[in-house]
Amino acid sequence: MSGLPTPVIGLMVAVLVLIFLVLHTRVHALIAMLIAASLAGIIGGMSGEKTIAVITQGFGSTLGSIGIVIGLGVMMGRIMEVSGAGEQIAYSLIQWLGRRKEEWALALTGYLVSIPIFVDSAFIILYPVAKALANRSQRSLITLGVALAGGLVITHSTVPPTPGPLGVAGLFGVDIGAMLLLGMGLALPCLLGVILYARWLHSKYPQFPTAGLPAQDLQATRDNYLKEKAEKPLPGLWLSLLPILVPIILIFIRALVSTLTQLPGQEAPANGVVVQVLLFLGSPIIALSISTLLAVYTLTPELDRPAAIARLEEGLQSAGIILMVTGAGGALGAVVRESGAGSQLAGQIASLPISPVMIPFVVATMIRLIQGSGTVAMITAASISAPILAQLPGVNMLLAAQSAAMGSLFFSYFNDSLFWVVNRLMGIVEVRQQMTVWSVTTTVAWGIGGSAVAILNLIVGSGGTLLDPLFPLVVLGVILWVVGRSTPR
């Protein structure tokens, strides 16, 4: 290690200490990241005073770019959660797609609902729909449950205004609207892979409904749920979709207008009133402010002012720790940049046999496997890799940001809260079956998503190699082969 530059040694020590603190102590990830940032700066040759100044600046600049958007996103999500909008979307999609396509309807429901609503809460709210459908349509409960959970976790990990992708966008300095649109596009092939895997699970565990939940309980669940739905008026489909679609449309229009005004000869229209209004309305802060107001006034018209404010503040309470962890990630990234570790590692990474765009994917994969939280994994990967990739010419930072997000999907297991939420609600108690049902599901999305990012980089990025898309596919193939050969219990 003596031949390494001091800033690189500082970063290595900081990462090792970070992993140790998260795994083996009761230190929260927020404090662990601040300790790691301090070590990276001081060991890397910065003075204590300079280190603190950089940590403070990095923390503030990161939250300054995405903090408001995170707050607005969780407030809107809380209103959608308590209003029953997610349930309405689920039933409407099921009626639209028709019989025998329930897994597609539930997966698409998860794809849409998890954009504003936290994934754990969304699965708890919507899982009774899957149980009711399993009895009504004689479909496999394991297929419907996994399709729903898979759709939820994919967009939760890749599409703003979910806090993790928002934080990654801020750390890489990419446009939030572009992150949103690309994330929604990349999530679609992942969703297809999860649906196909969910169908295969039925052939592996054909007796799952009777083993996990007795038929009479399924009937009772269906009857009770339909009774509750009849007694609880739900918002209409279009009103339920409005808070999700409006910001997406506004952000898309802004991206389109911004691109058109940058074409040669378009300088005059760029200063027009209509163009400026569209650019203003499509900024993420304004678009999500509009969306939150729509959710309050259209989804919960029965709430008075104190009740509506209470619901909004419930969402903000859940955002607090996410904001702090994201800011701490920005602090670590700022220290890596200012200490010189980023520029010194850039040359080494450029000589690796994989594209620099895939570095965040690999780092997020490792962090996810070590400590479990997808949000912490992608934030940590972005904190470490963004300052390094910024030193390399031609790196597509938007693809790098989605690379970190996709890497955080790898093999959800015991140290991930969603692992327990999915398995416990589905009544799965045997460890091997738990991992087959859920850990491999997230890995399917990881493999397809990572390969999709790599292929896009080969087309529109730079420095890509054929090894990039092969790496996640080979890993996924090996895992699926092992699962296919194992005997169900």
MOTAKA-V234034 format. One line per field, one symbol per residue. phi: phi as a letter, one per 40 degrees, with the letter a starting at -180 (. if undefined). burial: # if it has 24 or more other ideal C-beta (glycine too) atoms within 12 Angstrom, else .. A space follows every 50 residues. Layout:
BEGIN
phi: ???
burial: ???
END
This chain:
BEGIN
phi: .ccccdcccdcccccccdcccccbbcccdccccccccccccccchccccc cccccccccccccccbcccccccccccccccccgcccccccccccccgcg bcccccccccdcccccbccccccccccdcccccdccbfcccccccccccc cccccdcbbccddddcccdcccgbcccccccccccccccccccccccccc dcccbccddcccadcccccccccccccccccbcbcccccccdcccdcccc cccccccccccccdgbccdccccccccccccccdcccccccccccccbcb ccccdccccccccccccccdcccccccccccccccdcccgcccccdcccc cccbcdcccdccccccccccbgcccccccccccccdcccccccgcccccc ccccccccccfcadcbccdcccccccgcbccccdcccbdcdccccdcccc cccccdcccbcagcbccdccdcccdcccccccccccccb
burial: ....#.#########.###.##......##.#############.#.... #..######.###.##############################...... .####################################.############ ################################################## ##.##..##..##....#..##..#........##.#.############ #####.##................#..##.################.### .......#..##..##.##..#########################..## ...#######################################..###### #############..########.####....################## ########..#.##...##.###.##..##..#......
END
